[in-house]
Amino acid sequence: MRENELNTFFMAENEISNLKPQNVWHHFYELTQIPRPTGHMKEVTKFLMNFGKSLDLETFQDRAGNVLIRKPASKGFEGKQTVILQAHLDMVPQKNSDTIHDFIKDPIDAYIDGDKVRARSTTLGADNGIGVAMIMAVLEDKLLQHPPIEALFTVDEEGGMNGALSLKKGLFRGTLMLNLDSEQEGELCVGCAGGADVNATIQYKDDTEIATGDVAFRVNLKGLKGGHSGVQIHLGRANAIKLINRFLKDAVRNYEARLSSIQGGSLRNAIPREAFAVITIPEQLSEDLIDLVKEYEDLFNEEYRGIEDGIIFEAEKVKLPKSLIPVEIQDDIINAIEGCPHGVMSMLADFPGVVESSVNLAAVTSAKGKIEVKLMVRSSSESRKEWVCSSVESVFLLAGAKVEINGDYPGWQPDIDSELLHTMEKVYFEKYERRPIVSVIHAGLECGIIQSNIGHKVDIVSFGPTITGAHSPDESVEIESVGKTYDYLISALEQIG
């Protein structure tokens, strides 16, 4: 590391670690220095195992990689119910296309921006690193008054709730659980949607006959906000795959374009921010194509004015590709993506303004004779989840695709009469002289899965600091809300159980 990079590193460490409460921010900064994208949990679970053992606490790891640390009750609290504190260890790896960053090797470049902490051109990992850091602070605090604690750090939440789904019955004693994966200070979450993945695949034999006189262009759609498909899906943000496909349909139909490759989006639970395609076109239509790209850029920005900040759509001439997607496959995939729903499908009647069902057209890739499309369906209703999955399946079956539905996980049904909820409301009111908002969210939390896998009844409430832009490089966490949330957590532990 060069001297100027070292200076920047130490400045960031000192600034963030000195934020209040220091024990929380210190641990969070440590986590930003450990690469931990979904699917790469070895280093961060090793870090948590060493942390638990360094405190002489009962610490172990299950076969899936989840880490469990037990802390005995404070003196006088031995008779209280055991409380499970839970957060997930992985983070969503998203970066801007012009950013050089390897999430498997590189630490996150976190910094203070006014009243927030964010990362330079990548996701920050406050989702759910702040929750992990708060639990670590509780575990090491020798003065805190608390009931028996089971700290559960799950793995691979963002990739399909895999850690939570792998939990075995009989592992926990806790009958109360505080999940620290919510993203709005002052809200207590008591329910969330379930979800399922829909994966469509079309295989083909490359077409190597490219018309004489054709030239190739790469079209790049960038600058979209993207975001968490469970948190921002109702905001009407643009989907890069849908937009570029809209252009491709016009270019193919009216400008003799042929599609060579397409790529857009990446993660099932992130709204696609960027999409790219390589097409061929008769050379004499090159200027027309460039004009068409500009027309669509203007159109997209007009349609999404006030929602997106500035959509960039551009064309650059590239060398001819070696092959094309066959015409019939090209037409099928363009029509399927055009016809596939994306966004809100239904709203909850009992919780106005909360999405009940949605679908995120998350990713499309073409390579080596295969096109893959990935979608994520969410719903608080099992029957509507099945209906949305079936609707999406039908669109791609008509295009000749092989469709698989998997990764199904249950929702978390709200219990607004729970004793834990009433206690958490009381604690919040006593501290801040206002009542917290009780909510049900559309994003997926592990609560429902843990509740169904744990083997006995568990009363659960979820809360957390204010995090915005999760699952995108715009992610940030409000500094003041972290201190407020941790103070609330400590007060709650003194009273619940």
Secondary structure, 3 states (H helix, E strand, C coil): CCHHHHHHHHHHHHHHHCCCCHHHHHHHHHHHCCCCECCCCHHHHHHHHHHHHHCCCEEEECCCCCEEEEECCCCCCCCCCCEEEEEECCECCCECCCCCCCCCCCCCCEEEECCEEEECCECCCHHHHHHHHHHHHHHHCCCCCCCCEEEEEECCCCCCCHHHHCCCCCCCCCCEEEECCCCCCCEEEEEECEEEEEEEEEECCCECCCCCCEEEEEEEEECCCCEECCCCHHHCCCCHHHHHHHHHHHHHHHCCCEEEEEEEECCCCEECCCEEEEEEEEHHHHHHHHHHHHHHHHHHHHHCECCECCCEEEEEEECCCCCECCHHHHHHHHHHHHHCCCEEEEECCCCCCCEEEEEEEEEEEEECCEEEEEEEEEECCHHHHHHHHHHHHHHHHHCCCEEEEEEEECCECCCCCCHHHHHHHHHHHHHHCCCCEEEEECCCCCHHHHHHHCCCCCEEEECCCCEECCCCCCCEEEHHHHHHHHHHHHHHHHHCC
